[in-house]
Amino acid sequence: MPVHEARLRRMLEASTWARALAPVELDRVASETLVRACPPGGLVCHKGEAVEHWIGVIEGLVKMANVSAEGKSTSYTGIGPGGWFGEGSLLKDEPRRYDIVALRESLVAYMPRATFLRLLDSNIAFNRFLIVQLNERLGQFIALVEHGRLHGPEARLARSLAGLFNPVLYPGVGPSLPVSQEDLGQLVGLSRQRVNRALQELEAGGLLRVEYGSVTVLDLDGLRRYGE
């Protein structure tokens, strides 16, 4: 089995909805799903394009972002290993409303619309997964808006990091994530220097450990509650 296909298979087998599939259906889903490597800065998908795939991150880290007519860039959230996204646009059958950009070398899965709709029509576990995913994503965005308006940069960074380590949305993420301070700055709209100071404060509070090119979370609940 080619390397990319083997990695896709491992990702699928770790997904709660895929574990409920019969072996023959899992084989079919794997065979229909495309895998592509995206370099740092590469577009995983583009705002305004027709949504023809449900997209998952096998390895790496990508961000959901937008650019205004004036050229101002805004990042919404990061999406780590094991995460799937784009179900909302598929369900509404509308053009994609954001760009997805690879922050580092990433391996990305593209499940065709036909496969997604077949699972939606035939698999109860898949439907339950989508309900949980949409609810979890809604809660994540509400929390990000709250922290962005009511709290300082440390709390914004804490909430964004907690979101990256969300075990429901990103089951492939372990306690450590290879992410640079520049990557984090892009995700939360802070300078690298400000991210560095915020990380030092969070580390001093025993919430995480900063190493070269990675962050290890020591207290996920503490990150979620930081600043409250």
N, C-alpha and C positions, 0 to 999 in steps of 0.2 A: 504494500500500500504506500503511495507517495506520501512524503512527509506532511504536506499541507492537509491532505485528506485524513491522515491519522490524527492530526491536531484538531481538526474539525470534529472528528468522531469523539474524541475525548471531551470536547466542549459539550457536544450534544448529550453524551451519556451523563454529564454532570448537571444537566438542566432538569428541573423538576418535571416539566411538562413532557420532555422526551423520554424520561424513565417510565412513563405510563404507556408508551407506544409499544405495540407488538413488534418483534424483531424485524418482520418484513416491512412494516411501515417505517421504522427507524432507518432501515437500509435505503428505502425510497427517498426519504427526506434528505439523507446524507448525499445520495447520488444527484439530487436535484439542486442542491445548494452549492453555489460557487464560492471560491476562496480567492482572495486577492491580497497581495502585500502592498501596504501603503507606506511610503517614506515619510520622515518627519516633514510636516508642512504640507503634505499631499492631501488632496480632497478625497474624502471617503464618499461623499455625496454632496450635491450642490442645491442651494436654495432655488426654488422655481421649477425644478425638473419634475417630470411625472414620477410618481412613487411606484416603482415596479418591484421593490424588494423590501423585506423585513431584514434588518441588518444587525449582526452581532459582532462583538469584539472577541476574537479568539485569544490574541496576545497583544500587548501594547497598551496605549492610552490615547483616546481621542477626545475632542471637545466639541460641544454644540455651541455654535456661534452665529452671529449675524453682523452685517455691515450696513449702516444707514446710507441714505442717499448722499449724505455729506461725507461719507468715508469713515465714520466713526465705528470702530469694532466693539462688539459686546459679546462676552462669553457667558453662557448660561450654566453649564455644568460639564464635568468630565464624565467619561464612560469608560470603565475599566474592563478587564477580562471577565468573560461570562455574561456581560451585559448585552441586552437586545434593545433596539429602539426603532421607532418609526411606525409602530402599530396604530397610533392615533391617525396619522395621515392615510394609512392604508384603509382603516375603518371608515374614514370620512371621504375617501377617494378624492383628495385634493392635492395640488402641487406641494412639494416639500417647502416648509416655511423657514428653514434654517440651513446653514452649512454645517457639515461635520468635517473637521480637520484633524489629521493625525498629529499629535504632539511629539510622538516618538515612533520609531519603526513599529508598525502594527500589522497584524494579520487579521483580516476582516472577512466575515461570512455574509453572503448575500442570498437569502432565501427568496425565491420567486413569489410573486403575488399569488399565483395559482396554488402553490404549495401551502402558503399561509391560509388562504381561504378554504382549502380542503380540510386543514386541521381545525379551522374555526367551525366548520360545518359538521365535523364528525367526531371531535374529541373533547369530552367534557373536561378532562384535566387541563387541556390547552386553554379552554375558555376560563377556567378558574385562575390559571396562571396570569392571563391577561388582565383579569379584574384586579388581582392582587398587585400586579405591576403598575397598572394605571393609578391605583389608589396610593401606592408607595411613591410614585413619581409626583403625584399631586402634593402629597405631604412634604416632599423634599423641596419643591418649588415655593410652597407657602412659607416654609421655614427660611429659605434663602432670602425671600422678600422681607420677612420680618427682621432677620439679622442685618440685612443691608440698610434698613431704615432706622433701626432702633439701637444698634450696637456698633462698636468700633471694629477696626480691621482685624484684631485678634479673633474676635467672635466670628467675623465673616470667614476667615481662613479656617477656623475650627469647624464651622458648619460645612464648608466645602470639602474638607478632608473627611469628615464623618460621612458625607454623601458618597465619596469615592470608595469608602470601605463598607458601604451598605451591603450586607450579605444576601438580601433579597434581590436587589437589582443587579449586583455583580458577584455572583457566587464563586467566580474564579479568582477573586482577590484574596490573598492570604493576609497575615498581619503586617506584611511589608509590601510597599509599592515602589517600583523604580520611577521616581518623579523628581525633576529638578526644581530648584526654587524659581527658575524662569518659567517653567511649566505652570507652577502654582500661581505665579503672578498673572499669567495670561488667563487663568481660570477665574480669579477673584478680582481682577482689575487693579492690582497693586504693583508697585515697583518691586524689583528684586530685592532692593535694600529693605523695603518695608516688610516684605515677606520674611526676610532673614530675621528681623527683630521680632516679628510675631511668632515665628517658629521657636526662637529662643525662649520667649515667654511661655509658650505652651509646653516646651520641653522642661522648663524649670518647674512647671506645675505638675510634672509627672504624667502628662497625657500622651506624650509621644517621645520617640527617640529619632534624632536627625543624624543620618550618616551620609557619606558622599554619594550623591545621586539617588538617594532613597529616603523614605520616611517609614518608620515602624510605629504603629499605633499601639499604645499600652493601655489606654482607657477609652474605648469607643463611646460609652455612655457619657463620660466626662466631656468629650469633645462635643457631643450633641447638646449638652446642657450648658456649655461654656457661655458665660455672659448673662445667663438668666438670673 
